[in-house]
Amino acid sequence: MSSSPLDLDHDTMRRLGRRVADVVAEHLATLREQPVRAAAPRGETRGRIGGPPPERGTDFETLLARLRADVFPLHAREPHPGFMGFVPGCPTFPGVLGDWLATGHNFFAGVWTVAAGPNEVEMTVLDWMRGWLGMPAGAGGILTSGGSAATLTAIVAARHAAIHAAPREIGRLALYTSEQAHSSVERAAWIAGVPREQVAAIPTDDDYCLRVDALAEAVWRDREAGLIPFAVVATAGTTNTGAVDPLGEVADLCEREGLWMHVDAAYAGFAALTGRGRAALAGIERAHSITLDPHKWLFVPFECGCLLARDPRALGAAYRVTPEYLRDVERAPEDQEVNFADYGGQLTRYARALKVWLAVSYFGTDAIAAEIERGIARAELAERLVRAEPALEVLSPARLAVLCFRARGWGQEGAELDALNERINARVNATGRFLISSTRLRGAFSMRICPLGFRTTDDDIRAVVAAVLRAAGEEQEQEQKLTTDEHG
């Protein structure tokens, strides 16, 4: 038996583990009764949990009680049925358990020889995703912390493919994406060394989809100016509106111009599990690389992103480094066994694939696809309800579970109408029952819902639209009262 005070005995570990399981299960089972979000200013949180580390240990129950009182209440509950803002993460419980198993075993998933089992799981789930998106056999990739890391990994690989070992050419590189692209694309290009003024935001059409004619013109113009166009990042399911760029046309242009085509399909790529999702994403299989976020529409816990590459050797060419202290675990590029450290920026990485494998295997793809389809349908229901209300208007129709809309107001225009809708948005969120987010479309403030979570029901959709109408009515009443008071 170990004499270290850090080594707990079997019974103690079981007791503490069961307590944690009970707390998590209670939290998930009572989500609907909890506020969707609670926060506090830093001054208050510092007083609750801050301070120096203890020199002597504290009883676990005391620590757990403190966390339950001072930490756990102060967060946004993304798995909550009323959380419809941003792109929610709503993990299944088997996915949570997969995370716990991977962490408990403390797998080092960077190299094959110390994690053959966990890394085979990763290769398996990557092949599942490859198949769902229709990429060719032999495509592969790596699981990452999220979509931002996946996109950065792809852009660095694209940069290497374009200029290899010619770092002096980095300053001539030009990358193209949509003005509706996720901010991580621009940031990734900057990190990869692409000059900020050479990261082009290409205009979109009336449906917020990238205009391929404008893209072609930008590429031609940059070549004439002596730049090196090297990559296009198209989006399949924009965060703002759920729009899908014309992937087939972008692929045609990239083939003609010799450009790396990356597709950011972070949340919406998993819509490929459904029939209409596959139709909406047609052409994605032609990409050189694709970003996915299993921690969104595949219902696994944070953090879990994914980069799929048509030719994984391109990742190895960009990232593979073998120092003396890793000669023992070196794999040849042609080996079927993969050192995932050769495919990205992390050497030490944990086994994210376990939660994906466990969740998908437990429920099966039919159940997951049905839930994705229900998420799409819930946004479409919201659109019908909004269109039926004279006080509301749709700014962007429901696409891949995203809807943008606003209150029409009663004579307000421009900034006044924007301010009104901001207040309505805030009123809805202040109820604690719902969290909806906002964006701007063509400069206009828009409320936005994305009801992906599997706990959200059609009744919740009806209720959130009713909450918006109620908040608009309260705003109107307040304005009428102020007008009456001003006129005495």
BABAPA-257358 format. One line per 8 residues: their letters; for each residue x, y, z of C-alpha. Coordinates in Angstrom, 1 decimal, always signed. Example, Ala and Ser with C-alpha at 12.3 -4.5 7.8 and 13.67 -1.06 7.14 Angstrom:
AS	+12.3,-4.5,+7.8; +13.7,-1.1,+7.1 $
This chain:
MSSSPLDL	+0.0,+0.0,+0.0; +1.2,+3.5,-0.8; +2.4,+5.6,+2.1; +1.7,+8.9,+0.2; -1.1,+11.1,+1.7; -2.1,+11.9,-1.9; -3.0,+8.3,-2.6; -6.6,+7.7,-1.5 $
DHDTMRRL	-7.9,+4.2,-0.7; -10.4,+2.3,-2.8; -13.4,+2.9,-0.5; -12.7,+6.6,-0.2; -12.4,+7.0,-3.9; -15.7,+5.3,-4.4; -17.4,+7.4,-1.8; -16.2,+10.7,-3.2 $
GRRVADVV	-16.9,+9.6,-6.8; -20.5,+8.7,-5.9; -20.9,+12.1,-4.2; -19.8,+13.9,-7.4; -22.0,+11.7,-9.5; -25.0,+12.5,-7.3; -24.3,+16.3,-7.5; -24.0,+16.2,-11.3 $
AEHLATLR	-27.1,+14.0,-11.7; -29.2,+16.3,-9.4; -28.0,+19.3,-11.4; -29.0,+17.8,-14.7; -32.3,+16.4,-13.5; -33.4,+19.8,-12.1; -32.2,+22.1,-14.9; -35.7,+23.3,-15.7 $
EQPVRAAA	-36.3,+24.5,-12.2; -33.0,+26.5,-12.2; -32.4,+29.9,-13.7; -30.9,+29.7,-17.1; -28.1,+32.1,-16.1; -26.8,+33.7,-13.0; -23.7,+35.9,-12.6; -22.0,+38.2,-10.0 $
PRGETRGR	-19.4,+41.0,-10.2; -15.8,+40.1,-9.6; -15.8,+41.8,-6.2; -18.5,+39.4,-5.0; -16.9,+36.3,-6.6; -13.5,+37.2,-5.2; -15.0,+37.4,-1.7; -16.8,+34.1,-2.1 $
IGGPPPER	-13.9,+31.9,-3.4; -10.7,+33.9,-3.5; -7.9,+33.8,-1.1; -4.5,+32.1,-0.6; -4.3,+28.3,-0.9; -4.7,+26.3,+2.3; -1.6,+24.9,+3.9; -3.6,+22.0,+5.4 $
GTDFETLL	-6.2,+19.9,+3.7; -10.0,+20.4,+4.0; -12.7,+17.8,+4.3; -14.2,+16.9,+0.9; -17.8,+17.5,+2.0; -16.8,+21.0,+3.2; -15.2,+21.8,-0.1; -18.1,+20.4,-2.1 $
ARLRADVF	-20.6,+22.4,+0.0; -18.6,+25.6,-0.7; -18.6,+24.9,-4.4; -22.3,+24.3,-4.5; -22.9,+27.5,-2.6; -20.4,+29.9,-4.1; -19.4,+28.6,-7.6; -21.9,+26.3,-9.2 $
PLHAREPH	-24.8,+28.7,-9.1; -22.9,+31.4,-10.9; -22.9,+30.3,-14.5; -25.0,+30.0,-17.6; -26.6,+26.6,-17.8; -26.1,+25.7,-21.5; -27.9,+22.4,-21.2; -31.0,+24.2,-19.8 $
PGFMGFVP	-34.1,+24.0,-22.0; -34.4,+27.8,-22.1; -30.8,+28.3,-23.3; -31.3,+29.3,-26.9; -28.5,+31.8,-27.3; -25.2,+31.6,-29.2; -24.7,+27.9,-30.2; -25.5,+25.9,-27.1 $
GCPTFPGV	-23.6,+22.9,-25.8; -26.0,+20.3,-24.4; -24.1,+17.1,-23.6; -25.7,+13.7,-23.0; -24.9,+12.0,-19.7; -23.0,+9.1,-21.4; -20.8,+11.8,-23.0; -20.1,+13.2,-19.5 $
LGDWLATG	-19.2,+9.8,-18.3; -16.8,+9.4,-21.2; -15.0,+12.5,-20.1; -14.8,+11.2,-16.6; -13.4,+7.9,-17.7; -10.8,+9.5,-19.9; -9.7,+11.9,-17.1; -9.7,+9.2,-14.5 $
HNFFAGVW	-7.4,+7.0,-16.6; -5.3,+10.1,-17.4; -4.6,+8.8,-20.9; -1.7,+10.6,-22.7; -3.1,+10.6,-26.2; -0.2,+12.4,-28.0; +1.6,+9.3,-29.2; +0.6,+5.8,-30.2 $
TVAAGPNE	+2.8,+3.6,-28.1; +1.5,+4.9,-24.8; -2.2,+5.1,-25.8; -2.9,+2.6,-28.5; -6.4,+1.8,-27.2; -7.6,+5.4,-26.7; -5.9,+6.5,-30.0; -7.7,+3.8,-31.9 $
VEMTVLDW	-10.9,+5.1,-30.5; -10.0,+8.6,-31.8; -9.2,+7.1,-35.3; -12.5,+5.3,-35.2; -14.6,+8.4,-34.4; -12.7,+10.5,-36.9; -13.5,+7.9,-39.5; -17.2,+8.0,-38.5 $
MRGWLGMP	-17.2,+11.8,-39.1; -15.4,+11.4,-42.4; -18.1,+9.0,-43.5; -20.9,+11.3,-42.4; -19.5,+14.1,-44.5; -18.7,+12.0,-47.5; -15.0,+12.6,-47.5; -12.9,+10.0,-49.3 $
AGAGGILT	-11.4,+6.9,-47.6; -8.0,+7.9,-46.2; -9.1,+11.2,-44.9; -8.4,+11.7,-41.2; -7.4,+14.3,-38.7; -7.4,+15.1,-35.1; -9.6,+16.1,-32.2; -8.9,+19.5,-30.7 $
SGGSAATL	-10.1,+21.7,-27.9; -12.7,+23.3,-30.2; -13.4,+24.9,-33.5; -11.0,+27.7,-33.1; -8.1,+25.3,-32.5; -9.2,+23.2,-35.4; -9.3,+26.1,-37.8; -5.9,+27.4,-36.7 $
TAIVAARH	-4.5,+23.9,-37.2; -5.9,+23.8,-40.7; -4.6,+27.3,-41.7; -1.1,+26.5,-40.5; -1.2,+23.3,-42.6; -2.5,+25.3,-45.6; +0.3,+27.8,-45.1; +2.9,+25.1,-45.1 $
AAIHAAPR	+1.4,+23.5,-48.2; +1.6,+26.9,-50.0; +5.1,+28.1,-49.1; +6.8,+25.1,-47.3; +10.1,+26.3,-45.7; +10.0,+29.8,-47.1; +9.1,+31.9,-44.1; +10.0,+35.1,-45.9 $
EIGRLALY	+7.0,+34.5,-48.1; +4.5,+34.6,-45.2; +4.1,+38.4,-45.6; +2.8,+37.9,-49.1; +0.1,+35.4,-48.2; -3.6,+36.2,-48.6; -6.5,+34.4,-47.2; -10.2,+34.8,-48.0 $
TSEQAHSS	-13.4,+34.2,-46.0; -16.9,+35.5,-45.8; -17.8,+38.7,-44.0; -20.2,+36.4,-42.0; -17.4,+34.0,-41.0; -16.7,+33.2,-37.4; -14.1,+35.5,-35.7; -11.8,+32.5,-35.1 $
VERAAWIA	-11.0,+32.4,-38.8; -9.6,+35.9,-38.8; -7.7,+35.3,-35.5; -6.3,+32.0,-36.8; -4.9,+33.7,-39.9; -3.3,+36.4,-37.8; -1.7,+33.8,-35.5; -0.4,+32.0,-38.6 $
GVPREQVA	+1.3,+35.1,-39.7; -1.0,+36.3,-42.5; -0.9,+40.2,-42.4; -4.2,+41.5,-41.1; -4.9,+43.6,-44.2; -4.5,+40.4,-46.3; -7.3,+38.5,-44.6; -10.1,+39.4,-46.9 $
AIPTDDDY	-13.8,+39.4,-45.7; -15.7,+38.7,-49.0; -19.1,+40.3,-49.3; -22.2,+38.1,-49.0; -25.5,+38.0,-51.0; -29.0,+38.7,-49.8; -29.0,+35.3,-48.0; -25.7,+36.0,-46.2 $
CLRVDALA	-23.8,+33.5,-48.3; -20.4,+34.2,-49.7; -20.4,+35.7,-53.2; -18.1,+33.6,-55.4; -17.8,+36.3,-58.0; -16.5,+38.7,-55.4; -14.1,+36.0,-54.2; -12.7,+35.3,-57.7 $
EAVWRDRE	-12.2,+39.1,-58.2; -10.3,+39.4,-54.9; -8.0,+36.5,-55.7; -7.3,+37.9,-59.2; -6.6,+41.4,-57.8; -4.2,+40.1,-55.1; -2.3,+38.0,-57.6; -1.9,+41.0,-59.8 $
AGLIPFAV	-0.6,+42.9,-56.7; +2.1,+40.3,-56.2; +0.5,+38.5,-53.2; +0.2,+34.8,-52.7; -3.5,+33.7,-52.4; -3.3,+30.4,-50.5; -6.6,+29.5,-48.8; -10.3,+30.1,-48.7 $
VATAGTTN	-12.4,+29.5,-45.6; -16.0,+28.8,-46.5; -18.7,+28.5,-43.8; -21.3,+25.7,-43.5; -23.7,+27.1,-41.0; -22.7,+30.6,-40.0; -23.1,+31.6,-36.4; -25.2,+34.6,-37.3 $
TGAVDPLG	-27.8,+33.0,-39.5; -27.0,+29.4,-40.2; -26.2,+30.3,-43.8; -24.2,+27.8,-45.9; -21.8,+29.2,-48.5; -22.0,+27.8,-52.0; -19.5,+25.0,-51.3; -19.5,+23.4,-54.7 $
EVADLCER	-18.8,+26.7,-56.4; -16.1,+27.6,-53.9; -14.5,+24.1,-54.5; -14.5,+24.8,-58.2; -12.8,+28.1,-57.8; -10.2,+26.6,-55.4; -9.4,+23.8,-57.8; -8.9,+26.3,-60.7 $
EGLWMHVD	-6.8,+28.6,-58.6; -4.8,+26.0,-56.6; -6.1,+27.2,-53.3; -6.6,+25.2,-50.1; -10.3,+25.0,-49.3; -11.2,+24.9,-45.6; -14.8,+24.7,-44.4; -15.9,+25.9,-41.0 $
AAYAGFAA	-18.8,+23.5,-40.2; -18.3,+23.8,-36.5; -21.8,+23.2,-35.3; -23.8,+22.5,-38.5; -21.6,+19.8,-40.0; -23.4,+17.2,-38.0; -26.6,+18.1,-39.8; -25.1,+15.7,-42.4 $
LTGRGRAA	-26.6,+12.9,-40.3; -30.0,+14.0,-41.6; -31.3,+14.0,-45.2; -31.9,+17.7,-45.6; -28.7,+18.4,-43.7; -26.7,+16.4,-46.3; -28.5,+18.3,-49.1; -27.7,+21.7,-47.5 $
LAGIERAH	-24.0,+20.8,-47.1; -23.5,+19.4,-50.6; -19.9,+20.0,-51.7; -18.4,+19.9,-48.3; -16.8,+16.6,-49.2; -14.5,+18.4,-51.7; -12.8,+20.4,-49.0; -9.1,+20.0,-48.1 $
SITLDPHK	-10.1,+20.3,-44.4; -13.2,+20.8,-42.3; -13.7,+22.1,-38.8; -16.3,+20.4,-36.6; -17.4,+20.8,-33.0; -18.7,+17.6,-31.5; -19.3,+19.6,-28.3; -22.2,+21.4,-30.1 $
WLFVPFEC	-24.5,+19.3,-32.3; -23.1,+15.9,-31.5; -24.0,+16.5,-27.8; -20.8,+15.8,-26.0; -19.2,+18.0,-23.3; -16.7,+20.8,-23.8; -13.9,+20.7,-24.9; -14.2,+18.7,-28.2 $
GCLLARDP	-13.4,+20.1,-31.6; -12.3,+18.3,-34.7; -10.2,+18.9,-37.8; -10.7,+16.5,-40.7; -8.2,+16.6,-43.5; -8.6,+15.1,-47.0; -4.9,+14.2,-46.8; -3.6,+13.9,-43.2 $
RALGAAYR	-0.1,+13.8,-44.5; -0.5,+17.6,-45.0; -0.9,+17.9,-41.2; +2.1,+15.8,-40.6; +4.2,+17.8,-43.0; +3.3,+21.0,-41.2; +3.6,+19.8,-37.6; +5.8,+16.8,-37.3 $
VTPEYLRD	+8.8,+17.3,-35.1; +10.9,+14.5,-33.5; +13.3,+15.6,-30.8; +15.8,+13.2,-29.2; +13.6,+12.5,-26.2; +10.7,+11.2,-28.5; +12.8,+8.9,-30.7; +11.3,+5.9,-28.8 $
VERAPEDQ	+7.8,+6.7,-29.9; +8.5,+7.8,-33.5; +6.2,+6.5,-36.2; +7.0,+6.5,-39.9; +4.6,+8.7,-42.0; +3.3,+5.7,-43.9; +2.5,+3.8,-40.7; -1.2,+3.1,-39.9 $
EVNFADYG	-0.4,+3.9,-36.3; -0.7,+7.7,-35.7; +1.0,+9.9,-33.3; -1.6,+12.7,-33.0; +1.1,+15.1,-31.7; +2.3,+15.0,-35.3; -1.0,+16.5,-36.5; -1.3,+19.6,-34.4 $
GQLTRYAR	+0.1,+21.9,-31.8; -0.3,+19.7,-28.7; +2.1,+17.0,-27.5; +0.3,+16.4,-24.2; -3.4,+15.9,-25.0; -6.1,+13.9,-23.3; -8.4,+11.4,-24.9; -11.3,+13.5,-26.1 $
ALKVWLAV	-12.6,+10.7,-28.4; -13.8,+8.5,-25.5; -16.8,+10.8,-24.8; -17.7,+10.9,-28.5; -17.4,+7.1,-28.9; -19.4,+6.4,-25.7; -22.2,+8.9,-26.4; -22.7,+7.9,-30.1 $
SYFGTDAI	-22.4,+4.2,-29.3; -24.9,+4.4,-26.4; -27.6,+6.2,-28.3; -26.8,+5.3,-32.0; -26.8,+7.7,-34.9; -30.6,+7.3,-35.6; -31.4,+8.9,-32.2; -28.8,+11.6,-32.6 $
AAEIERGI	-30.0,+12.4,-36.2; -33.6,+12.6,-35.0; -32.6,+15.1,-32.3; -30.8,+17.2,-34.9; -33.9,+17.1,-37.1; -36.0,+18.3,-34.1; -33.6,+21.2,-33.5; -34.1,+22.3,-37.1 $
ARAELAER	-37.8,+21.9,-36.7; -37.9,+24.0,-33.5; -36.3,+27.0,-35.2; -38.8,+26.6,-38.1; -41.7,+26.6,-35.6; -40.3,+29.8,-34.0; -40.2,+31.3,-37.5; -43.9,+30.5,-38.1 $
LVRAEPAL	-44.8,+31.9,-34.7; -42.9,+35.1,-35.4; -44.5,+35.5,-38.9; -47.9,+35.1,-37.3; -47.4,+38.1,-35.0; -47.8,+41.6,-36.5; -45.6,+43.0,-33.8; -42.6,+40.9,-34.9 $
EVLSPARL	-40.7,+40.4,-38.1; -38.1,+37.9,-39.4; -34.7,+39.3,-40.4; -33.3,+35.9,-41.5; -35.4,+32.8,-41.8; -34.7,+29.6,-39.9; -31.7,+27.8,-41.3; -30.0,+24.9,-39.6 $
AVLCFRAR	-31.7,+25.8,-36.3; -30.9,+29.5,-36.3; -33.5,+32.2,-36.5; -33.1,+36.0,-36.5; -36.0,+38.4,-35.8; -37.0,+41.6,-34.1; -39.9,+43.6,-32.8; -41.2,+46.1,-35.4 $
GWGQEGAE	-41.8,+48.7,-32.8; -44.4,+51.5,-33.1; -42.8,+54.1,-35.3; -39.2,+53.7,-34.2; -36.5,+53.5,-36.9; -32.8,+53.1,-37.1; -31.0,+53.5,-33.8; -34.2,+53.9,-31.8 $
LDALNERI	-35.5,+50.6,-33.1; -32.2,+48.9,-32.4; -32.3,+50.2,-28.8; -35.9,+49.0,-28.3; -34.9,+45.5,-29.4; -31.9,+45.5,-27.2; -34.1,+46.3,-24.2; -36.6,+43.6,-25.2 $
NARVNATG	-33.7,+41.1,-25.5; -32.5,+42.1,-22.0; -36.0,+41.8,-20.5; -36.4,+38.3,-21.9; -33.1,+37.3,-20.4; -33.8,+39.0,-17.1; -36.7,+36.5,-16.5; -34.2,+33.7,-15.8 $
RFLISSTR	-36.2,+31.3,-17.8; -34.6,+32.0,-21.2; -31.3,+33.1,-22.6; -31.4,+34.4,-26.2; -28.5,+36.2,-27.9; -28.3,+39.0,-30.5; -26.4,+39.9,-33.5; -26.4,+42.6,-36.2 $
LRGAFSMR	-27.5,+41.9,-39.8; -26.8,+44.6,-42.4; -26.2,+46.9,-39.4; -29.6,+46.2,-37.8; -29.9,+44.8,-34.2; -31.5,+41.3,-34.3; -32.6,+39.0,-31.6; -31.4,+35.5,-32.4 $
ICPLGFRT	-32.3,+32.0,-31.2; -30.6,+28.7,-31.7; -32.6,+25.9,-30.0; -30.2,+23.0,-30.4; -30.5,+21.6,-26.9; -32.3,+18.3,-26.7; -34.2,+19.3,-23.6; -35.9,+22.2,-25.4 $
TDDDIRAV	-39.5,+21.5,-26.4; -42.0,+23.0,-28.8; -43.7,+24.5,-25.7; -40.5,+26.2,-24.8; -40.4,+27.7,-28.3; -43.9,+29.0,-27.9; -43.0,+30.4,-24.5; -39.9,+32.2,-25.7 $
VAAVLRAA	-41.8,+33.9,-28.5; -44.6,+34.8,-26.0; -41.9,+36.2,-23.7; -40.6,+38.5,-26.5; -44.1,+39.7,-27.1; -44.7,+40.3,-23.4; -41.4,+42.2,-23.2; -42.3,+44.4,-26.2 $
GEEQEQEQ	-45.7,+45.1,-24.6; -43.9,+46.2,-21.4; -41.7,+48.5,-23.3; -44.6,+50.1,-25.0; -46.5,+50.5,-21.8; -43.4,+52.2,-20.2; -43.0,+54.5,-23.1; -46.7,+55.5,-23.0 $
KLTTDEHG	-46.4,+56.2,-19.3; -43.3,+58.4,-19.9; -45.2,+60.3,-22.6; -48.2,+60.8,-20.3; -46.0,+62.0,-17.5; -44.1,+64.4,-19.7; -47.4,+66.0,-20.8; -48.7,+66.1,-17.3 $
